[in-house]
C-alpha cells in the first residue's frame, strides 16, 4: 500500500528494521521478528508491543519501502506491505517507472519532490472514491489496512472509525486499538507476545453504557451474550460512546425493524456510513425531538448567538439551529426560551450595518426576530435568503392563501382556513368542529366559580400571546410552561396541542391529505378495520360525544385513515382511547395529525405488535426510579412490578387510569414536554405513595393502593359538566381518602424532577432499546427451544448452541449483501418458530459446518436434497425446528432412521437431477445454481385428478409398500451386524455406487 511520504529520521533506529534490498534512491526493509524462528527473541516481542501500542502500521505491515537520496540522513516512508509479494510488487513498479526517470534531475531536492508528487498522485487516484468523506484519508487508509489484516473480515465490512484505548482483562489494562465498523466492534492488542483479539457483533450487544468506579474514572461497558467488556483511556470518551450507540442502534434497526430501515436512504447503504454522518444523524434526531419537527428534517448549521426578547428587554444567549425548512433557537442561560420559525412564514431576512453582527428575520403577522453576535452573519443571510426562496416555492399553495390575510396576528388561522378549503374540495363528510364545542358549548349566561376560573386562564393566555406572539413562531418561555402546568383552557386546547406537538407543521405541509385518506380508506375491510369497529364503542363510552353517531363516525374516520396511512402500525389497542380525547378538543383533521405526531414522532414504536417503544420507556422509567427513589428500589425485590403497573400509563398517557377531567391536563403537559412529562409524573405518583408502597407486602396490594390513589385525583377547576366528570362519581367508601388535585401533582413533578434533561432521556432510550430487543430475542429463543426440545433427542444446551449458530448464519449472510442489506425472512409478528427462516444457500453453509455427512464428494447435492426434503410447504425456506430435526437424526437417530432419511433423499420430491454448469468446479454448486435447484417443484397431477384416482392408483399404494419392504429387508440383513456398527459410515462409502431411483 502506498503511504503519504513522511520523514523517518533514523534508518535503523533501535535495530527495529532489517534491510532486504536497496539502491541509490530506495530501501526495502523487513520488521525485526517477522518470519524469524522464535519470533526474533526479546527484541521481536518489544517490537510487536510497540507496533500495537503506538499508532503504527508496522504490526500488520512487516515490510516497508523508504526513499533516500545520496548524502542525506533523512528518509521518507512511501509504501508498506503485509507480505513479501505485495511489497515486491511495489518495489518492481518503482524500478520500472521511477528509477529511470530520476537520473535526469540535477539536484536531490528535485528528485525528492518528484517522488513525493508521484506517490501522492497514486494515493489520490487509489482512494478518491473510498476515503473522500473521511476527516484524514491518509491515516484512515493505514487504519483500514490494519483492521483488514488483523481481523480477516470481508472487504465489504465498512470501517467507520478507530480509537486508541485500553481493554481491561480482569484488573490488567491492555493498550490497543478499538475499531468500529458497520457490523462489529473489534479490538486488537499485542503486549510482550500476548495477543488479544476481540470481535463483537453489534446485534449481540445487550448493554452499552458509560460507567465509572474506583479503578476506572470513566469507561465504556459493553455486555454481549452474558460477557462484560470494559474499555477506557479514550481521548474523547463522549464522542466515542455516541458513535458506538449509533452503530448499535443501526444494527438493531437493520435486523429487527426492516420497514423503518427500508425507508431510510442514509442507512440503506452501509458503504455510505461514516463517522461524520453518524454524528450528524444523532444531532439531527435530538434536534427534531426537541423542537417537535418532522422526521425528515436534517440539522444543517448551528450558530451561537443572542436573541432579543422584546417583552423582557434583554438578549438571551443560545444556539440558532437551521434545517431545510426551519430556523430554531434554544437558550442556554437558564431562561427556557425557545423559538421555531418555519421558512414558509418568513417574509424578509435583513442584516444590520453596525458592529452587532445581527440578522433580522421578519415573518407574517408583523413580527421580527433579531439575532445578534452571529459569526459570518453575511454568508448566513445569503444562505437563508436562498432557502426562503425555495421554501416559498415548496409551500406555494399555502403562501397564496396566507397572503390574503397577512395582517392577521394569528398565522395558524390562515392554515385552518386553507385546510377547510381543501376539505370542502375533497370531502364533505369530515367534521370541522371539535366535539367538545358541539356537546358542551359554554353558556356565558350561567357563570359559576369554575367558569370564571376558566375565563381567567384564557385571559392569562391572551396576555401571553400579546407578549410572546401567537402561532407557530411564538416565544416559548418559563411562563408558557407554568401556564401549561395550570391546565390549558378548553377553548385553546386544540390549537395549542397542534402547536406544541408540531402537528401544525405536518398539516401545513400536506394540505388536503386527510380528506383524501378518508375517501380512500372508508369502505376497506381488513384486520385493522375489524379491530377498529370492535373498539369504537369502548372509547370513552361514558362521554355523550361517543354515545352518538357523530363522535363514533369521526373516531372511525380518523383511525381508519391512519391505518391506511401507516399499514405497518395499522391499528393498535389504546389508539382509540387517545384519539377519542384528541377529537374532544381538536377538529377532525387536527386530531388526525395529532395522532400522527404521537405515533410516529413523540412515542416511536409504541403502537405495534411488540410495543417496543413502550417497553423501552418503561426501562427508562425503572432507571429513573433507581436514581431518584432508591428506597423504593431496595424494598421491591422485583423491578418488573413497575413495568407491569406502568404500561397503561405510557400507552394511554394516564387517560386509562385518571378521570378524564384530570387526564387532559396530563395530555397538555405531554404535548409541551414530550415523554419527559409522563416520566416526571410517574415518579411523582410513586413518590406521593412512597410510604404506602413501602408497607405493601405483595404486588397486588401495591396495585390496589395506586388504583385507589388515581380514583382520588381530581381537577377542581375543570369546567366539564358533572355528568361527564369521572372523579365526581367516587363512592362514599373512597371519599374518606385524601383528594389530590392534578394541577398540584403536575407542579410537584416539575419541581422535584424537572431537572431531567431531554438529552439524558434520549441517551437512556438508546441504551435501553438494546436491552429490550435482546430480552425479547432471548424470550423468543427460550420459547423455540421449549417447543423443539420435545421432538428431538438433543439436549437443551446443544439446542441452545445450535440456535445461536442458526441465527448467526442468517445474520452473517446479510451483513455484506449490498443488494439486499436488510434482513429477510424475519417477521417478529409471526409465531416464534416462524420468525427466523433460512434459504438453501444458508442451509448449505450450516450443512457443511455441522453435518457428519458433509465429507462426501457430492456434499452440495446432499445439502440440496436435504433442504428440499425439509421444505414441506415448498416456500424455499425452513425454520429452526425443521433444521434441528435433521441434525438430530444425523447425530442421534437410530440406524434405521438414518437409512430412511437417506432413502428419501434419493426419491422425489427431495431428489432432483443436478446438472453442473461449470464442470471445472467438480461437484460444487454455485449460489445461483443452488437457489435454482431448490426452487424446482416436482410435477404432480392436478388436485382433482389426484383425488379421483387416489383409490385406483396402484402406484401410490405400491410406493408405500415398496418403502416398507425395502427397509424391512435391509433391516433383516443388517440385524446380525448391528452390534458391530458404532456409527453411520461416511456418505462417500454409502453412495458408491449411488442408490438408484424408483422405476
Residue pairs with C-beta under 8 A, 6 or more apart in sequence:
1 61
1 79
1 80
1 81
1 86
1 141
1 142
1 145
2 78
2 79
2 90
2 119
2 122
2 123
2 126
3 57
3 77
3 78
3 79
3 80
3 119
3 123
3 138
3 141
3 142
4 119
4 120
4 123
4 138
5 67
5 76
5 77
5 78
5 115
5 116
5 119
5 120
6 76
6 77
7 74
7 75
7 76
8 66
8 74
8 75
8 76
8 77
9 73
9 74
9 75
11 17
11 27
11 66
11 68
11 73
11 75
12 19
15 32
15 43
16 31
16 32
16 47
16 50
17 29
17 30
17 31
17 32
17 64
18 29
18 30
18 31
18 32
19 27
19 28
19 29
19 30
20 28
20 29
20 30
20 63
21 27
21 28
21 91
22 28
23 95
23 99
24 70
25 67
25 68
25 69
25 98
25 99
25 102
25 111
25 115
26 65
26 66
26 67
26 68
26 91
26 94
26 99
27 65
27 66
27 68
27 75
28 63
28 64
28 65
28 87
28 91
29 63
29 64
29 65
29 66
30 62
30 63
31 47
31 51
31 58
31 62
31 63
31 64
32 40
32 43
32 44
32 47
33 39
33 40
33 41
33 43
33 44
33 45
33 47
33 48
34 40
34 44
34 62
35 62
36 44
38 44
39 45
39 48
39 193
40 47
45 192
45 193
46 192
47 58
48 59
48 190
48 193
49 190
49 191
49 192
50 56
51 58
51 59
51 190
52 59
52 175
52 176
52 177
52 188
52 189
52 190
52 191
53 175
53 176
53 191
55 139
55 164
57 80
57 142
57 145
57 146
58 64
58 80
59 146
59 150
59 190
60 82
60 145
60 146
60 149
60 150
61 80
61 81
61 82
61 145
61 146
61 149
62 81
62 82
62 83
63 80
63 81
63 82
63 83
63 84
63 86
63 87
64 77
64 79
64 80
64 81
64 87
65 77
65 78
65 79
65 80
65 87
65 90
65 91
65 94
66 75
66 76
66 77
66 78
67 75
67 76
67 77
67 78
67 112
67 115
68 74
68 75
68 76
69 108
69 111
69 112
70 108
71 108
72 108
76 112
76 115
76 116
78 115
78 119
79 87
79 90
79 119
80 87
80 145
81 87
81 88
81 89
81 90
82 145
82 149
98 115
98 118
101 114
102 111
102 114
102 115
105 111
105 114
123 138
123 141
127 137
127 141
131 137
131 140
131 141
133 274
133 276
133 277
134 140
134 274
134 275
135 275
135 276
140 159
143 159
143 162
143 177
143 179
144 159
146 177
146 188
147 153
147 159
147 162
147 179
147 181
147 186
148 155
150 179
150 186
150 188
150 197
151 179
151 184
151 186
151 188
151 197
151 199
153 181
153 184
154 816
156 270
156 271
156 815
156 816
156 818
157 181
157 182
157 183
157 184
157 815
157 816
158 181
158 182
158 270
158 271
158 273
159 179
159 180
159 181
160 180
160 181
160 182
160 243
160 247
160 273
160 274
160 275
160 278
161 180
161 243
161 275
162 177
162 178
162 179
162 180
163 177
163 178
163 180
163 234
163 235
163 240
164 175
164 176
164 177
164 178
164 233
164 235
165 175
165 176
165 177
165 178
165 187
165 231
165 232
165 233
165 234
165 240
166 173
166 174
166 175
166 176
166 231
166 232
166 233
167 173
167 174
167 176
167 178
167 187
167 189
167 196
167 198
167 229
167 230
167 231
168 174
168 216
168 219
168 229
168 230
168 231
168 232
169 196
171 215
173 232
173 233
174 189
174 191
174 194
174 196
175 189
175 191
175 233
176 187
176 188
176 189
176 190
176 196
177 187
177 188
177 189
178 185
178 186
178 187
178 231
178 240
179 185
179 186
179 187
179 188
180 186
180 243
180 244
180 247
182 247
182 250
182 251
182 270
182 273
182 815
183 201
183 202
183 203
183 251
183 270
183 815
184 199
184 200
184 201
184 202
185 198
185 199
185 200
185 201
185 202
185 205
185 222
185 244
185 247
186 197
186 198
186 199
186 200
187 196
187 197
187 198
187 231
188 195
188 196
188 197
188 198
189 195
189 196
190 196
198 229
200 222
200 224
200 229
201 224
201 251
201 811
202 247
202 248
202 250
202 251
202 252
203 251
203 252
203 254
203 255
203 811
204 224
204 225
204 774
205 222
205 223
205 224
205 248
205 251
205 770
205 774
206 223
206 224
206 225
206 770
206 771
206 774
206 775
207 221
207 222
207 223
207 767
207 770
207 771
208 220
208 221
208 222
208 223
208 241
208 244
208 245
208 248
208 767
208 770
209 220
209 221
209 767
210 218
210 219
210 220
210 221
210 237
210 241
211 218
211 219
211 220
211 221
211 230
212 218
212 219
216 230
216 232
217 232
218 232
218 234
218 237
219 230
219 231
219 232
220 230
220 231
220 232
220 234
220 237
220 240
220 241
220 244
221 228
221 229
221 230
222 228
222 229
222 230
222 231
222 244
223 229
234 240
239 279
242 279
242 282
243 275
243 278
243 279
245 282
245 763
245 766
245 767
246 278
246 279
246 281
246 282
247 278
248 766
248 770
249 766
249 769
249 770
250 267
250 273
250 278
252 769
252 770
252 773
253 260
253 261
253 264
253 267
254 261
254 267
254 821
254 822
254 823
255 811
255 823
255 826
256 773
256 823
256 826
256 828
257 605
258 822
258 823
258 826
259 568
261 267
261 268
261 821
261 822
262 268
262 822
266 272
266 273
266 277
266 281
267 273
268 821
268 822
269 818
269 821
270 818
270 821
271 818
280 298
280 299
283 299
284 297
284 298
284 299
284 323
285 762
286 758
286 759
286 762
287 293
287 297
287 299
287 321
287 323
287 328
288 294
288 295
288 297
288 601
289 601
289 674
289 758
289 762
290 330
290 758
291 321
291 326
291 328
291 330
291 338
291 340
291 502
292 340
292 500
292 501
292 502
292 505
292 597
292 601
292 602
292 674
293 323
293 326
293 328
293 340
293 502
293 505
294 502
294 505
294 506
294 509
294 601
295 600
295 601
296 324
297 323
297 324
297 325
297 326
298 323
298 324
299 321
299 322
299 323
300 322
300 323
300 324
301 320
301 321
301 322
301 380
301 383
302 319
302 320
302 321
302 322
303 319
303 320
303 322
303 371
303 374
303 375
303 380
304 317
304 318
304 319
304 320
304 373
304 375
305 317
305 318
305 319
305 320
305 329
305 359
305 371
305 372
305 373
305 374
306 315
306 316
306 317
306 318
306 371
306 372
306 373
307 315
307 316
307 318
307 320
307 329
307 331
307 337
307 339
307 369
307 370
307 371
307 372
308 314
308 315
308 369
308 370
308 371
308 372
309 315
309 316
309 335
309 337
309 475
311 467
311 468
311 475
315 372
316 331
316 333
316 335
316 337
317 331
317 332
317 333
318 329
318 330
318 331
318 332
318 333
318 337
319 329
319 330
319 332
320 327
320 328
320 329
320 371
320 374
321 327
321 328
321 329
321 330
322 328
322 384
322 387
324 387
325 342
325 343
325 344
325 391
325 394
326 340
326 341
326 342
326 343
327 340
327 341
327 343
327 346
327 361
327 384
328 338
328 339
328 340
328 341
329 337
329 338
329 339
329 369
329 371
330 337
330 338
331 337
331 338
335 477
335 478
336 476
336 477
336 478
336 481
337 475
337 476
337 477
338 475
338 476
339 369
339 473
339 474
339 475
339 476
340 472
340 473
341 361
341 363
341 369
341 472
341 473
342 391
342 472
342 473
342 505
342 508
343 387
343 388
343 391
344 391
344 392
344 394
344 395
344 398
344 399
344 508
345 363
345 364
345 365
345 411
345 472
345 473
346 361
346 362
346 363
346 384
346 388
346 391
347 362
347 363
347 364
348 361
348 362
349 359
349 360
349 361
349 362
349 381
349 384
349 385
349 388
350 359
350 360
350 362
350 381
351 358
351 359
351 360
351 377
351 378
351 381
352 358
352 360
356 372
356 373
357 372
357 373
357 374
357 375
357 377
358 370
358 371
358 372
358 373
358 374
358 377
359 370
359 371
359 372
359 374
359 377
359 380
359 381
359 384
360 368
360 369
360 370
360 371
361 368
361 369
361 371
361 384
362 368
363 369
363 411
363 473
364 402
364 406
364 408
364 411
364 414
365 406
365 408
365 409
365 410
365 411
365 469
365 470
365 471
365 473
366 407
366 409
367 469
367 473
369 473
374 380
392 399
395 508
395 509
397 418
397 511
398 414
398 415
398 418
398 508
398 511
401 414
401 417
401 418
401 421
402 411
402 414
402 415
402 418
404 414
405 413
405 414
405 417
408 414
409 465
409 470
410 470
410 471
411 470
411 471
411 472
411 473
412 470
412 471
412 472
412 495
412 498
412 499
412 504
415 504
415 507
415 508
416 587
418 511
419 507
419 511
419 589
420 432
422 511
422 512
422 515
423 430
423 432
423 512
423 514
423 515
423 589
425 512
425 515
426 512
426 515
426 516
426 519
427 515
427 516
427 518
427 519
429 518
429 557
430 514
430 515
430 518
430 557
430 588
430 589
431 550
431 554
431 587
431 588
432 587
432 588
432 589
433 587
434 494
434 583
434 584
434 585
434 586
434 587
435 545
435 550
435 551
435 554
435 583
435 584
436 490
436 545
436 584
436 585
438 545
438 550
439 543
439 544
439 545
439 548
439 551
440 720
440 721
440 724
442 451
442 490
442 491
442 719
447 455
450 717
450 718
450 719
451 719
453 717
453 719
454 489
454 490
454 717
454 719
457 483
457 486
457 487
457 488
457 489
457 717
458 489
458 491
458 492
460 483
460 486
461 483
461 488
461 489
461 492
464 479
464 480
464 483
465 474
467 475
468 474
468 475
468 476
468 477
468 479
468 480
469 475
471 499
472 499
472 504
472 505
474 480
474 499
480 672
481 672
481 673
481 750
484 496
484 500
484 668
484 669
484 672
485 669
485 743
485 746
485 747
485 750
486 743
487 664
487 665
487 668
487 715
487 717
487 742
487 743
488 496
488 497
488 668
490 585
490 719
493 585
493 586
493 664
493 668
494 585
494 586
494 587
494 590
496 668
496 671
497 503
497 582
497 585
497 586
497 590
497 594
497 667
497 668
497 671
498 504
498 507
498 586
498 590
498 593
498 594
500 671
500 672
501 594
501 597
501 598
501 602
501 671
502 597
502 601
503 590
503 593
503 594
503 596
503 597
504 593
506 593
506 596
506 597
507 514
507 589
507 590
507 593
514 561
514 588
514 589
514 592
514 593
515 589
517 561
517 564
517 565
517 592
518 557
518 560
518 561
520 564
521 560
521 561
521 563
521 564
522 557
522 560
524 560
524 564
526 563
526 570
527 570
528 560
528 563
528 567
528 570
528 571
529 560
529 563
529 571
531 571
531 573
532 556
532 559
532 560
532 563
532 571
532 576
533 556
535 573
535 576
536 552
536 555
536 556
536 576
537 546
537 552
538 576
539 546
539 555
539 576
539 577
539 579
539 580
540 546
540 577
540 580
540 581
540 660
541 547
542 724
542 726
543 551
543 580
543 584
543 660
543 724
544 723
544 724
545 551
545 580
545 583
545 584
546 552
546 555
546 580
551 580
551 583
554 583
554 588
554 591
555 576
555 579
555 580
555 583
557 588
558 579
558 582
558 583
558 588
558 591
558 592
558 595
559 571
559 575
559 576
559 579
561 592
562 569
562 571
562 575
562 592
562 595
562 596
562 599
563 569
563 570
563 571
565 596
566 599
566 600
568 608
569 599
569 607
569 608
572 606
572 607
572 608
572 609
572 611
574 607
574 648
574 651
574 652
574 656
575 595
575 599
575 607
577 652
577 655
577 656
578 595
578 598
578 652
578 653
578 655
579 591
579 595
581 655
581 660
581 663
581 664
581 667
582 590
582 591
582 594
582 595
583 591
584 664
585 664
586 594
594 671
599 606
599 607
602 670
602 671
602 674
602 675
603 613
603 614
603 617
603 650
603 675
604 613
605 611
605 612
605 613
605 616
606 613
606 614
606 650
606 651
609 828
609 829
610 776
610 828
610 829
611 647
611 651
612 769
612 772
612 773
612 776
614 647
614 650
614 651
615 643
615 772
615 776
616 765
616 768
616 769
616 772
617 650
617 675
617 678
617 679
617 765
618 642
618 643
618 646
618 647
618 650
619 643
619 764
619 768
619 771
619 772
620 679
620 761
620 764
620 765
620 768
621 642
621 643
621 646
621 650
621 679
621 682
621 683
622 639
622 642
622 643
623 764
623 768
624 679
624 683
624 753
624 756
624 764
625 632
625 633
625 639
625 642
625 683
625 686
626 633
628 683
628 687
628 752
628 753
629 683
629 686
629 687
629 690
631 690
631 694
632 686
632 690
632 693
632 694
633 639
635 693
635 694
636 642
638 699
641 699
641 702
642 686
644 699
645 699
645 702
645 703
645 706
646 682
648 656
648 657
649 657
649 678
649 682
650 678
653 663
653 666
653 667
653 670
653 678
654 663
654 666
654 678
654 681
655 663
655 666
655 667
657 707
657 710
658 666
658 710
658 713
658 742
659 711
659 713
659 714
659 715
659 725
659 726
659 727
660 720
660 724
660 725
660 726
661 714
661 715
661 718
661 720
661 724
661 725
661 726
661 727
662 713
662 714
662 715
662 718
662 727
662 742
665 715
665 742
665 743
665 746
666 677
666 678
666 681
666 742
666 746
669 677
669 681
669 746
670 677
670 678
673 680
674 758
675 761
676 756
676 758
676 761
677 746
677 749
679 753
679 756
679 761
680 749
680 750
680 752
680 753
680 754
680 756
681 745
681 746
681 749
683 749
683 752
683 753
684 745
684 746
684 748
684 749
684 752
684 753
685 706
685 709
685 745
686 693
687 752
688 709
688 740
688 745
688 748
689 705
689 706
689 709
692 705
693 702
693 705
693 706
696 702
696 705
708 734
708 737
709 737
709 740
711 727
711 730
711 734
712 727
712 730
712 734
712 737
712 738
712 739
712 740
713 727
713 739
713 740
713 741
713 742
713 745
714 727
714 739
714 740
714 741
714 742
715 725
715 727
715 741
715 742
715 743
716 741
717 743
718 725
722 728
776 828
780 832
780 835
781 800
781 803
783 832
784 803
784 832
784 833
784 880
784 881
785 796
785 799
785 800
785 803
787 832
787 833
787 881
788 799
788 833
788 880
788 881
788 884
789 796
789 799
791 881
791 885
792 799
792 884
792 885
792 888
792 892
793 888
793 892
794 802
794 884
794 887
794 888
794 891
794 892
799 884
802 850
802 880
802 883
802 884
802 887
803 880
803 884
805 846
805 849
805 850
806 836
806 838
806 846
806 880
806 883
806 884
807 836
809 838
809 842
809 845
809 846
810 823
810 825
810 826
810 836
810 838
810 842
811 823
813 841
813 842
813 845
814 820
814 821
814 822
814 823
814 824
825 836
825 837
825 838
825 839
825 877
826 835
826 836
826 837
827 834
827 835
828 835
833 879
833 880
833 881
834 879
836 879
836 880
837 877
837 878
837 879
838 846
838 877
838 878
838 883
839 876
839 877
839 931
839 934
840 863
840 864
840 867
840 876
840 930
840 931
840 933
840 934
841 927
841 930
841 931
843 863
843 866
843 867
843 878
843 883
844 860
844 863
844 864
844 867
844 925
844 930
846 883
847 854
847 859
847 862
847 863
847 866
847 867
848 854
848 859
848 863
850 887
851 863
851 866
851 887
851 890
852 890
852 891
852 983
852 984
853 859
853 862
853 890
853 984
853 986
853 987
854 862
854 863
854 987
855 986
855 987
855 988
856 862
856 986
856 987
856 988
856 991
857 922
857 923
857 988
858 923
858 991
859 923
859 987
860 914
860 923
860 924
860 925
860 930
861 914
861 923
861 925
862 905
862 987
863 930
864 912
864 914
864 925
864 930
864 933
864 934
865 905
865 906
865 910
865 911
865 912
866 886
866 905
866 910
867 878
867 934
868 909
868 910
868 911
868 912
868 934
869 886
869 901
869 904
869 905
869 909
869 910
870 878
870 882
870 883
870 885
870 886
871 877
871 878
871 882
871 934
872 882
874 909
874 937
876 931
876 934
876 935
886 901
889 897
889 898
889 901
890 898
890 901
890 984
893 901
895 974
895 978
895 981
895 984
896 967
896 971
898 984
899 967
899 970
900 967
902 990
902 995
903 963
903 966
903 967
903 995
904 910
905 911
906 994
906 995
906 997
907 997
907 998
908 938
909 937
909 938
911 997
912 933
912 936
912 938
914 925
914 933
916 922
916 923
916 925
916 929
917 926
917 929
918 926
925 933
940 946
941 949
950 956
959 998
962 998
974 981
